[in-house]
Amino acid sequence: MFIGEYYHNIDAKGRLILPAKFRSTLGDRCITTRGLDHCLFVFPLDEWNIMEQKLSNLPFTKKEARSFSRFFFSGATECEMDAQGRILIPPPLRNYAEIEREVTIIGVSSRIEIWAADRWDEYCTGAEETYEELAEKMNEGGAFSG
């Protein structure tokens, strides 16, 4: 499980050091793709396989399912971790997430999210205002009710 919030810088070549606490769970290779809210999602290979299976079950006859799958999979890239614990974030993914230098890396249970630090700060400011409201809307099983 990935948890926590970490602050790092991406170098000029697009390499990012992942937190040491994440490396053993992540393994030598991972999949990085466009996430939601203009962040990047990083999946260990086993979690990527689960996600791929879920998305492959979406009905391709539905426009929304096709659009989501195209966007999600076309942005995906396999990343190999080097000896220093770095992965290379390709330019299209850095552009999508508006990552220039400072990043915030967060653990979100089964995946890692990589955010441009300023975007994460903005997101947190907005989320703090609705956090308690969202908690009240969740039922005991964890699903959101009306």
Rosetta constraint file for C-alpha pairs under 8 A:
AtomPair CA 1 CA 25 HARMONIC 7.55 0.50
AtomPair CA 1 CA 107 HARMONIC 7.77 0.50
AtomPair CA 1 CA 108 HARMONIC 7.83 0.50
AtomPair CA 1 CA 109 HARMONIC 4.89 0.50
AtomPair CA 1 CA 110 HARMONIC 5.60 0.50
AtomPair CA 1 CA 111 HARMONIC 7.88 0.50
AtomPair CA 2 CA 22 HARMONIC 6.57 0.50
AtomPair CA 2 CA 106 HARMONIC 7.82 0.50
AtomPair CA 2 CA 107 HARMONIC 4.22 0.50
AtomPair CA 2 CA 108 HARMONIC 5.66 0.50
AtomPair CA 2 CA 109 HARMONIC 4.75 0.50
AtomPair CA 2 CA 110 HARMONIC 6.12 0.50
AtomPair CA 2 CA 111 HARMONIC 6.45 0.50
AtomPair CA 2 CA 112 HARMONIC 6.63 0.50
AtomPair CA 3 CA 106 HARMONIC 6.67 0.50
AtomPair CA 3 CA 107 HARMONIC 3.91 0.50
AtomPair CA 3 CA 108 HARMONIC 5.81 0.50
AtomPair CA 3 CA 109 HARMONIC 6.18 0.50
AtomPair CA 4 CA 106 HARMONIC 5.59 0.50
AtomPair CA 4 CA 107 HARMONIC 5.24 0.50
AtomPair CA 4 CA 108 HARMONIC 7.99 0.50
AtomPair CA 5 CA 104 HARMONIC 6.77 0.50
AtomPair CA 5 CA 105 HARMONIC 5.76 0.50
AtomPair CA 5 CA 106 HARMONIC 4.43 0.50
AtomPair CA 5 CA 107 HARMONIC 6.60 0.50
AtomPair CA 6 CA 19 HARMONIC 7.01 0.50
AtomPair CA 6 CA 104 HARMONIC 5.62 0.50
AtomPair CA 6 CA 105 HARMONIC 5.07 0.50
AtomPair CA 6 CA 106 HARMONIC 6.27 0.50
AtomPair CA 7 CA 102 HARMONIC 7.36 0.50
AtomPair CA 7 CA 103 HARMONIC 5.92 0.50
AtomPair CA 7 CA 104 HARMONIC 4.71 0.50
AtomPair CA 7 CA 105 HARMONIC 6.26 0.50
AtomPair CA 7 CA 117 HARMONIC 7.85 0.50
AtomPair CA 8 CA 16 HARMONIC 7.48 0.50
AtomPair CA 8 CA 17 HARMONIC 7.10 0.50
AtomPair CA 8 CA 102 HARMONIC 6.08 0.50
AtomPair CA 8 CA 103 HARMONIC 5.47 0.50
AtomPair CA 8 CA 104 HARMONIC 6.43 0.50
AtomPair CA 8 CA 105 HARMONIC 7.50 0.50
AtomPair CA 9 CA 16 HARMONIC 6.73 0.50
AtomPair CA 9 CA 17 HARMONIC 7.85 0.50
AtomPair CA 9 CA 101 HARMONIC 5.23 0.50
AtomPair CA 9 CA 102 HARMONIC 4.55 0.50
AtomPair CA 9 CA 103 HARMONIC 5.77 0.50
AtomPair CA 10 CA 14 HARMONIC 5.79 0.50
AtomPair CA 10 CA 15 HARMONIC 5.56 0.50
AtomPair CA 10 CA 16 HARMONIC 4.74 0.50
AtomPair CA 10 CA 17 HARMONIC 7.51 0.50
AtomPair CA 10 CA 100 HARMONIC 7.32 0.50
AtomPair CA 10 CA 101 HARMONIC 5.04 0.50
AtomPair CA 10 CA 102 HARMONIC 6.48 0.50
AtomPair CA 10 CA 103 HARMONIC 7.06 0.50
AtomPair CA 11 CA 15 HARMONIC 5.41 0.50
AtomPair CA 11 CA 16 HARMONIC 6.67 0.50
AtomPair CA 11 CA 101 HARMONIC 6.88 0.50
AtomPair CA 13 CA 88 HARMONIC 7.76 0.50
AtomPair CA 14 CA 88 HARMONIC 5.53 0.50
AtomPair CA 14 CA 89 HARMONIC 5.32 0.50
AtomPair CA 14 CA 90 HARMONIC 6.65 0.50
AtomPair CA 14 CA 91 HARMONIC 7.33 0.50
AtomPair CA 14 CA 94 HARMONIC 7.92 0.50
AtomPair CA 15 CA 86 HARMONIC 5.90 0.50
AtomPair CA 15 CA 87 HARMONIC 5.46 0.50
AtomPair CA 15 CA 88 HARMONIC 4.36 0.50
AtomPair CA 15 CA 89 HARMONIC 6.09 0.50
AtomPair CA 16 CA 86 HARMONIC 5.03 0.50
AtomPair CA 16 CA 87 HARMONIC 5.46 0.50
AtomPair CA 16 CA 88 HARMONIC 6.38 0.50
AtomPair CA 16 CA 89 HARMONIC 7.18 0.50
AtomPair CA 17 CA 84 HARMONIC 7.20 0.50
AtomPair CA 17 CA 85 HARMONIC 5.44 0.50
AtomPair CA 17 CA 86 HARMONIC 4.10 0.50
AtomPair CA 17 CA 87 HARMONIC 6.61 0.50
AtomPair CA 18 CA 22 HARMONIC 6.81 0.50
AtomPair CA 18 CA 23 HARMONIC 6.79 0.50
AtomPair CA 18 CA 85 HARMONIC 5.92 0.50
AtomPair CA 18 CA 86 HARMONIC 5.94 0.50
AtomPair CA 18 CA 87 HARMONIC 7.43 0.50
AtomPair CA 18 CA 105 HARMONIC 7.80 0.50
AtomPair CA 19 CA 23 HARMONIC 6.67 0.50
AtomPair CA 19 CA 85 HARMONIC 7.91 0.50
AtomPair CA 20 CA 24 HARMONIC 7.60 0.50
AtomPair CA 20 CA 85 HARMONIC 7.46 0.50
AtomPair CA 21 CA 25 HARMONIC 7.92 0.50
AtomPair CA 22 CA 26 HARMONIC 6.02 0.50
AtomPair CA 23 CA 27 HARMONIC 6.02 0.50
AtomPair CA 23 CA 28 HARMONIC 7.93 0.50
AtomPair CA 23 CA 85 HARMONIC 7.02 0.50
AtomPair CA 25 CA 44 HARMONIC 7.42 0.50
AtomPair CA 26 CA 30 HARMONIC 6.55 0.50
AtomPair CA 26 CA 43 HARMONIC 7.40 0.50
AtomPair CA 26 CA 44 HARMONIC 4.88 0.50
AtomPair CA 26 CA 45 HARMONIC 7.87 0.50
AtomPair CA 27 CA 44 HARMONIC 6.88 0.50
AtomPair CA 27 CA 81 HARMONIC 7.94 0.50
AtomPair CA 28 CA 80 HARMONIC 5.84 0.50
AtomPair CA 28 CA 81 HARMONIC 5.23 0.50
AtomPair CA 28 CA 82 HARMONIC 7.86 0.50
AtomPair CA 29 CA 44 HARMONIC 7.19 0.50
AtomPair CA 29 CA 45 HARMONIC 7.07 0.50
AtomPair CA 29 CA 78 HARMONIC 6.84 0.50
AtomPair CA 29 CA 79 HARMONIC 5.54 0.50
AtomPair CA 29 CA 80 HARMONIC 4.45 0.50
AtomPair CA 29 CA 81 HARMONIC 5.99 0.50
AtomPair CA 30 CA 42 HARMONIC 6.70 0.50
AtomPair CA 30 CA 43 HARMONIC 5.68 0.50
AtomPair CA 30 CA 44 HARMONIC 4.81 0.50
AtomPair CA 30 CA 45 HARMONIC 5.46 0.50
AtomPair CA 30 CA 78 HARMONIC 5.76 0.50
AtomPair CA 30 CA 79 HARMONIC 5.29 0.50
AtomPair CA 30 CA 80 HARMONIC 6.60 0.50
AtomPair CA 31 CA 42 HARMONIC 5.62 0.50
AtomPair CA 31 CA 43 HARMONIC 5.22 0.50
AtomPair CA 31 CA 44 HARMONIC 6.53 0.50
AtomPair CA 31 CA 45 HARMONIC 6.57 0.50
AtomPair CA 31 CA 48 HARMONIC 6.85 0.50
AtomPair CA 31 CA 76 HARMONIC 6.47 0.50
AtomPair CA 31 CA 77 HARMONIC 5.62 0.50
AtomPair CA 31 CA 78 HARMONIC 4.55 0.50
AtomPair CA 31 CA 79 HARMONIC 5.88 0.50
AtomPair CA 32 CA 40 HARMONIC 6.73 0.50
AtomPair CA 32 CA 41 HARMONIC 5.64 0.50
AtomPair CA 32 CA 42 HARMONIC 4.42 0.50
AtomPair CA 32 CA 43 HARMONIC 6.46 0.50
AtomPair CA 32 CA 75 HARMONIC 7.98 0.50
AtomPair CA 32 CA 76 HARMONIC 5.51 0.50
AtomPair CA 32 CA 77 HARMONIC 5.44 0.50
AtomPair CA 32 CA 78 HARMONIC 6.41 0.50
AtomPair CA 32 CA 79 HARMONIC 6.81 0.50
AtomPair CA 32 CA 89 HARMONIC 7.89 0.50
AtomPair CA 33 CA 40 HARMONIC 5.72 0.50
AtomPair CA 33 CA 41 HARMONIC 5.42 0.50
AtomPair CA 33 CA 42 HARMONIC 6.62 0.50
AtomPair CA 33 CA 72 HARMONIC 6.57 0.50
AtomPair CA 33 CA 73 HARMONIC 7.27 0.50
AtomPair CA 33 CA 75 HARMONIC 5.10 0.50
AtomPair CA 33 CA 76 HARMONIC 4.08 0.50
AtomPair CA 33 CA 77 HARMONIC 6.34 0.50
AtomPair CA 33 CA 93 HARMONIC 7.08 0.50
AtomPair CA 34 CA 38 HARMONIC 7.28 0.50
AtomPair CA 34 CA 39 HARMONIC 6.64 0.50
AtomPair CA 34 CA 40 HARMONIC 4.85 0.50
AtomPair CA 34 CA 41 HARMONIC 6.10 0.50
AtomPair CA 34 CA 71 HARMONIC 7.63 0.50
AtomPair CA 34 CA 72 HARMONIC 6.01 0.50
AtomPair CA 34 CA 75 HARMONIC 5.70 0.50
AtomPair CA 34 CA 76 HARMONIC 6.94 0.50
AtomPair CA 34 CA 93 HARMONIC 6.58 0.50
AtomPair CA 34 CA 96 HARMONIC 7.21 0.50
AtomPair CA 34 CA 97 HARMONIC 7.73 0.50
AtomPair CA 35 CA 39 HARMONIC 5.10 0.50
AtomPair CA 35 CA 40 HARMONIC 4.51 0.50
AtomPair CA 35 CA 41 HARMONIC 4.88 0.50
AtomPair CA 35 CA 72 HARMONIC 7.52 0.50
AtomPair CA 35 CA 113 HARMONIC 7.68 0.50
AtomPair CA 36 CA 40 HARMONIC 7.47 0.50
AtomPair CA 38 CA 96 HARMONIC 6.41 0.50
AtomPair CA 38 CA 97 HARMONIC 4.83 0.50
AtomPair CA 38 CA 98 HARMONIC 7.67 0.50
AtomPair CA 38 CA 115 HARMONIC 7.61 0.50
AtomPair CA 39 CA 96 HARMONIC 7.72 0.50
AtomPair CA 39 CA 97 HARMONIC 5.00 0.50
AtomPair CA 39 CA 113 HARMONIC 6.39 0.50
AtomPair CA 39 CA 114 HARMONIC 5.67 0.50
AtomPair CA 39 CA 115 HARMONIC 4.89 0.50
AtomPair CA 39 CA 116 HARMONIC 7.39 0.50
AtomPair CA 40 CA 93 HARMONIC 7.30 0.50
AtomPair CA 40 CA 97 HARMONIC 6.46 0.50
AtomPair CA 40 CA 113 HARMONIC 5.43 0.50
AtomPair CA 40 CA 114 HARMONIC 5.01 0.50
AtomPair CA 40 CA 115 HARMONIC 6.63 0.50
AtomPair CA 41 CA 111 HARMONIC 6.61 0.50
AtomPair CA 41 CA 112 HARMONIC 5.81 0.50
AtomPair CA 41 CA 113 HARMONIC 4.76 0.50
AtomPair CA 41 CA 114 HARMONIC 6.60 0.50
AtomPair CA 42 CA 111 HARMONIC 5.70 0.50
AtomPair CA 42 CA 112 HARMONIC 4.92 0.50
AtomPair CA 42 CA 113 HARMONIC 6.12 0.50
AtomPair CA 42 CA 114 HARMONIC 7.67 0.50
AtomPair CA 43 CA 47 HARMONIC 5.80 0.50
AtomPair CA 43 CA 48 HARMONIC 5.42 0.50
AtomPair CA 43 CA 110 HARMONIC 7.30 0.50
AtomPair CA 43 CA 111 HARMONIC 5.08 0.50
AtomPair CA 43 CA 112 HARMONIC 6.61 0.50
AtomPair CA 44 CA 48 HARMONIC 6.14 0.50
AtomPair CA 44 CA 111 HARMONIC 7.27 0.50
AtomPair CA 45 CA 49 HARMONIC 6.20 0.50
AtomPair CA 46 CA 50 HARMONIC 6.52 0.50
AtomPair CA 47 CA 51 HARMONIC 6.24 0.50
AtomPair CA 47 CA 110 HARMONIC 6.81 0.50
AtomPair CA 47 CA 111 HARMONIC 7.67 0.50
AtomPair CA 48 CA 52 HARMONIC 5.98 0.50
AtomPair CA 49 CA 53 HARMONIC 6.13 0.50
AtomPair CA 50 CA 54 HARMONIC 6.34 0.50
AtomPair CA 51 CA 55 HARMONIC 6.20 0.50
AtomPair CA 52 CA 56 HARMONIC 5.97 0.50
AtomPair CA 53 CA 57 HARMONIC 6.49 0.50
AtomPair CA 54 CA 58 HARMONIC 7.11 0.50
AtomPair CA 55 CA 69 HARMONIC 6.82 0.50
AtomPair CA 58 CA 65 HARMONIC 6.05 0.50
AtomPair CA 59 CA 65 HARMONIC 6.47 0.50
AtomPair CA 59 CA 66 HARMONIC 7.98 0.50
AtomPair CA 60 CA 65 HARMONIC 6.09 0.50
AtomPair CA 60 CA 66 HARMONIC 5.56 0.50
AtomPair CA 61 CA 65 HARMONIC 7.78 0.50
AtomPair CA 61 CA 66 HARMONIC 7.54 0.50
AtomPair CA 62 CA 66 HARMONIC 6.43 0.50
AtomPair CA 63 CA 67 HARMONIC 6.10 0.50
AtomPair CA 64 CA 68 HARMONIC 6.07 0.50
AtomPair CA 65 CA 69 HARMONIC 6.07 0.50
AtomPair CA 66 CA 70 HARMONIC 6.02 0.50
AtomPair CA 67 CA 71 HARMONIC 6.21 0.50
AtomPair CA 68 CA 72 HARMONIC 5.97 0.50
AtomPair CA 69 CA 73 HARMONIC 5.83 0.50
AtomPair CA 70 CA 74 HARMONIC 5.65 0.50
AtomPair CA 71 CA 75 HARMONIC 6.35 0.50
AtomPair CA 72 CA 76 HARMONIC 6.69 0.50
AtomPair CA 75 CA 92 HARMONIC 7.86 0.50
AtomPair CA 75 CA 93 HARMONIC 7.02 0.50
AtomPair CA 79 CA 87 HARMONIC 5.93 0.50
AtomPair CA 79 CA 88 HARMONIC 6.51 0.50
AtomPair CA 79 CA 89 HARMONIC 7.85 0.50
AtomPair CA 80 CA 87 HARMONIC 6.06 0.50
AtomPair CA 80 CA 88 HARMONIC 7.71 0.50
AtomPair CA 81 CA 85 HARMONIC 5.54 0.50
AtomPair CA 81 CA 86 HARMONIC 5.31 0.50
AtomPair CA 81 CA 87 HARMONIC 4.98 0.50
AtomPair CA 82 CA 86 HARMONIC 5.41 0.50
AtomPair CA 82 CA 87 HARMONIC 6.69 0.50
AtomPair CA 89 CA 93 HARMONIC 6.51 0.50
AtomPair CA 89 CA 94 HARMONIC 6.44 0.50
AtomPair CA 90 CA 94 HARMONIC 6.36 0.50
AtomPair CA 91 CA 95 HARMONIC 5.97 0.50
AtomPair CA 92 CA 96 HARMONIC 6.15 0.50
AtomPair CA 93 CA 97 HARMONIC 6.26 0.50
AtomPair CA 94 CA 98 HARMONIC 5.78 0.50
AtomPair CA 94 CA 99 HARMONIC 4.98 0.50
AtomPair CA 94 CA 100 HARMONIC 7.24 0.50
AtomPair CA 95 CA 99 HARMONIC 6.36 0.50
AtomPair CA 97 CA 115 HARMONIC 6.63 0.50
AtomPair CA 97 CA 116 HARMONIC 6.50 0.50
AtomPair CA 98 CA 116 HARMONIC 6.17 0.50
AtomPair CA 99 CA 103 HARMONIC 6.93 0.50
AtomPair CA 99 CA 115 HARMONIC 7.14 0.50
AtomPair CA 99 CA 116 HARMONIC 4.74 0.50
AtomPair CA 100 CA 116 HARMONIC 7.23 0.50
AtomPair CA 101 CA 116 HARMONIC 7.72 0.50
AtomPair CA 102 CA 116 HARMONIC 6.22 0.50
AtomPair CA 102 CA 117 HARMONIC 5.46 0.50
AtomPair CA 103 CA 114 HARMONIC 6.66 0.50
AtomPair CA 103 CA 115 HARMONIC 5.48 0.50
AtomPair CA 103 CA 116 HARMONIC 4.57 0.50
AtomPair CA 103 CA 117 HARMONIC 4.46 0.50
AtomPair CA 104 CA 114 HARMONIC 5.93 0.50
AtomPair CA 104 CA 115 HARMONIC 5.18 0.50
AtomPair CA 104 CA 116 HARMONIC 6.27 0.50
AtomPair CA 104 CA 117 HARMONIC 5.06 0.50
AtomPair CA 104 CA 120 HARMONIC 6.85 0.50
AtomPair CA 105 CA 112 HARMONIC 6.93 0.50
AtomPair CA 105 CA 113 HARMONIC 5.76 0.50
AtomPair CA 105 CA 114 HARMONIC 4.65 0.50
AtomPair CA 105 CA 115 HARMONIC 6.33 0.50
AtomPair CA 106 CA 112 HARMONIC 5.76 0.50
AtomPair CA 106 CA 113 HARMONIC 5.29 0.50
AtomPair CA 106 CA 114 HARMONIC 6.58 0.50
AtomPair CA 107 CA 111 HARMONIC 6.36 0.50
AtomPair CA 107 CA 112 HARMONIC 4.74 0.50
AtomPair CA 107 CA 113 HARMONIC 6.47 0.50
AtomPair CA 108 CA 112 HARMONIC 5.74 0.50
AtomPair CA 108 CA 113 HARMONIC 6.99 0.50
AtomPair CA 115 CA 119 HARMONIC 6.54 0.50
AtomPair CA 115 CA 120 HARMONIC 5.75 0.50
AtomPair CA 116 CA 120 HARMONIC 6.27 0.50
AtomPair CA 117 CA 121 HARMONIC 6.29 0.50
AtomPair CA 118 CA 122 HARMONIC 6.28 0.50
AtomPair CA 119 CA 123 HARMONIC 6.08 0.50
AtomPair CA 120 CA 124 HARMONIC 6.08 0.50
AtomPair CA 121 CA 125 HARMONIC 6.26 0.50
AtomPair CA 122 CA 126 HARMONIC 6.50 0.50
AtomPair CA 123 CA 127 HARMONIC 6.00 0.50
AtomPair CA 124 CA 128 HARMONIC 5.88 0.50
AtomPair CA 125 CA 129 HARMONIC 6.94 0.50
AtomPair CA 126 CA 130 HARMONIC 7.02 0.50
AtomPair CA 127 CA 131 HARMONIC 5.71 0.50
AtomPair CA 128 CA 132 HARMONIC 7.88 0.50
AtomPair CA 130 CA 134 HARMONIC 6.07 0.50
AtomPair CA 131 CA 135 HARMONIC 6.26 0.50
AtomPair CA 132 CA 136 HARMONIC 6.26 0.50
AtomPair CA 133 CA 137 HARMONIC 6.48 0.50
AtomPair CA 134 CA 138 HARMONIC 6.51 0.50
AtomPair CA 134 CA 144 HARMONIC 7.95 0.50
AtomPair CA 137 CA 144 HARMONIC 5.56 0.50
AtomPair CA 137 CA 145 HARMONIC 5.56 0.50
AtomPair CA 137 CA 146 HARMONIC 7.26 0.50
AtomPair CA 138 CA 142 HARMONIC 5.55 0.50
AtomPair CA 138 CA 143 HARMONIC 5.44 0.50
AtomPair CA 138 CA 144 HARMONIC 4.32 0.50
AtomPair CA 138 CA 145 HARMONIC 5.96 0.50
AtomPair CA 139 CA 143 HARMONIC 5.63 0.50
AtomPair CA 139 CA 144 HARMONIC 6.09 0.50
AtomPair CA 139 CA 145 HARMONIC 6.40 0.50
